[in-house]
């Protein structure tokens, strides 16, 4: 048993036990995994144990070859899905055995909940989603430079610049996330 539920007035479930966990999926299966978990939650009546499933997205401004600027959404972490759940044998089994899931992020087979510091860059503050404004900043950086993000959802995150796109006014940096280097595009 991962966590034993305390007998409370909520069908024996203590909502304070819910945490955010990271689930690794096959690349490109994130939305399908999210839909499959949500369907299983409904079918097995696990709404009080698996509270939310999320594929973190970010707004991206793209410039087409014809110079047209368009706003799109892009997955922040391809290959990952976030699940807010009470960890127990049943919920672990449901999520872990969902088609497209390769496992939970954590040492061995033990899922590790996200800390508040890890949740902040994702725009999740105590379970509440916040959307920080993205300030426009002119930059003079080069690949290989180490930078610290000073505003937005990634504030106080340190990373190494992998590439600079002057046309889109973005840089891609590698940040340490879930125990591995993950590329993130910044404005």
Steps between C-alpha positions, in 0.01 A plus 500: 500500500645839400295716735232386739185707497383639830137447589349841452159629402584480128450126432818429696705731277700791637534762225818633661675183378463599132823594324612566144693217337676484163418214266729416208322411175590403148576819307189627327264301726460767770144605409391140441640397840318794662172397334547133594572581867199734516276230349627245756439751782139532386446126445650398836360798692846620611413872485592544868836327465626613157406866499651638180704395197689768311721533192680833569478734200662833424406776257750531216522775241606363164598682182415310180715503187270772359565718806159440658510507880272248668441396859496125570524270797784254544561227757739621768633148566452258214479147637364601843156530661428644846253324729360647824409196704497323832765230463380156599511152347185554292589841358859393431374193313245698294750764388796265454299255289345762273585437134791726396638547853858381550513579872508759774798733539693399810773263612422138420128439504420751777326814372628824652254792534598839357620754752361854517822625334450257210132593463557878489652508148202298379258773609355279777484670837350278769284328240385832349606582145643845444599657171787740543537766229789451260699826483674591173874530554779564251788261560864482398588140579692224325477120518698369796424800724355417842198714585250546782140574402384816678126505424205282405416141583868395491619781732824414690566200273861463384589343167752485216401655167485236225381725216393857421227584247534871424203501261262362765688682779532178699772292659492130580662407829559168672352493849521224760149360528388165637866402539608558141590785263187618316500761220265794559435785258500847663387839371 
